[in-house]
Amino acid sequence: MLIDTVLFYIFALLVLGGGLLTITRRNAVHSAISLIVSLLGVAGLYLLQQAEFLFAVQIVLYVGGIMVLFLFVIMLVNLDEAAKERQFNRQWLVALVAVAAVGAQLSWFIYKGKDAFHFAENAAVALPEAVGNTEQVADSLFREYLLPFEIASVLLLVAVVGSVVMAKKRI
């Protein structure tokens, strides 16, 4: 039990530290590397929850695929010209509203305490012993969420085709 708690805090520290470094670094490559650290922490949290399939998907898809794509985009985009443009037009107002909303939620949770979390009573769902985590995810994905899954795949295909077309125009 103690090792699980220690590992949880290590992975949570990786997630929070990586996220904080991601938003505070001025260099985009350093920011992307910090995001990789944060995503690895999330993968570790999945592993602690015995969700091996989600752990593997997090490592292969997000850390391996998406972050490599991010790094390629960072390398291909001319960051010198982007740095000369005005960075924050009216985004401070949106950020202020978001911070106020998160602060209000946090203060409500602190005020209510454990009573704010009613979903904990309904969380104990009996899982069938014969079926593993991977089978449950696959069954849910291809039965209840088949249409959103297919829509997401078409959107990803459109994004890939669009990026190839944009890259060809640049070359």
N, C-alpha and C positions, 0 to 999 in steps of 0.2 A: 504494500500500500504506500509506503514511504517513497519508493522509487517512482511510482506513478505520479505522485504529487510533485516531486522534484522535476521530473520530465515535463509535466504540465507547465510549471512555472518557467522552465527554460524555453520551451516552445512559445509560450505566451510572450516572454521577453523578446524572443526573436521577431515575432509578429509585430509587436508594438514598436520595438526599436527600429526594425526595417521600415515600417510605415512612417515613423517620424523622420528617419533619414531620407526617405523617398521624397517627402514634401519640403524638406529644408535644404537639400543640396542644390547648388546653382548649376553644376555640371550635369547634363542630361544622362550621360553614361553612368556616372556615380549614382544618380537617382534610379536608373534601371537596375543596377547591381543591388542596391538597397531593396528594391521591390522583389528581386529574386530571393533575397534573404527572408523577407516577409512571407513570400509564397512557400518557401521551404518550411518555415515555422507552421504555417497552416497545414502543410502535408504531415508534419509531425503530430499535430493535434488530431488529424484524421486517424493516424496510426494508433494513437492512444485510445481512441474510441472504437478500436477494432474494426475500422472501415478500410480494409486493405485495398479494396478496389478504388475507392476515392483517393487514397494515398497515392496509388500508382498513377491514376489519371491526373492528379495534381502535379506530380513530378514530371510526367511525360508531356502532358498537354500544355499546362501553364508555364512551368519552369523551362521545359525543353523547347516547346514550340512557340508560344505566344511571346515569351521574353526574347527569343532569338529574332522574331519578327519586329518587336519593338526596337531592338538594338540596330537592326538593318535600317529601319526608318530613321532612327536618330543619326546614323552615319550618312544616309543619303540626303536628308533634308539639310539645306544650307542654314545652319544655326546662326551664322554671323549676321545675316540679313534679318532673321527673326528677332535677334536680340536688340536690333536698332528700333524696332517698332514699339509703339506704346504697349506696355504689358497689361495693365489693369484699367480697362475703360470704365465700366460701371459694375465690375464684379464685386467690389467691396460691399455694395448694398445686398447682393445675394448672399455673400458670405456672412454678413451681419445677421440677416434673417435666419440663415441656417444655424449659426451659433446660438441665437436666441431660442430657436426651437429645440435644439439639443439640450441647452441649459434648462429649459422649462421641463423637458422630459426627465432629465437627471434629477432635478429638484423634486419632481413629483415622486419618482422612485425612492428617493431618500426619505421623503415625508411619509409615504405609505409603508415603506419597509417590505416585509415579506408578503403582505396583502396585495401588493401590486402585481404579483406573479401568480395569477389564477391558473395559468396553463400547466403548472407543475402537477396538479392533481390528475389531469387528463393525459399526462405524458406516458404513464405506465401502460404500454401496449404490449400484449403478449406476442412474441415472435415465434414462429414455428421453428422447432429445433432442427428439423431435417433440411431446412433451406438456409443457405449461407447468405452473406451480405451481398455478394456479387449477383446472385440469383434474384434477390429481392429488388436490387436497383434495376436490373435488366427487366424484370417483370413489370415493375412500376413504369419504367421508361417507355416500354413498347406496348403497354396496354392503356394506361390512363393518360399518358403524355405523348402519344404518338404524333398527333398533329403539331403541337408546339415543337417537338423534336425535328420534324420534317421542315417546318417553317424556318427554324434556326439553321438547318443545313443549307437550305436555299439561300438564306441571307449571307451565310459564310461564302457560298459559291459566288454570289454576286460581288461580294467584297473582294474576293481573290481575283475575279475577272477584271473588276474595276482597277485594282492596283496594278495588274499587268498592263492594262491599256494605258494608264497614267505613266508607268515606267517606260513604256515603249515611246510615248510622245516625248519624254525627256531625253531619251538617248537619240 
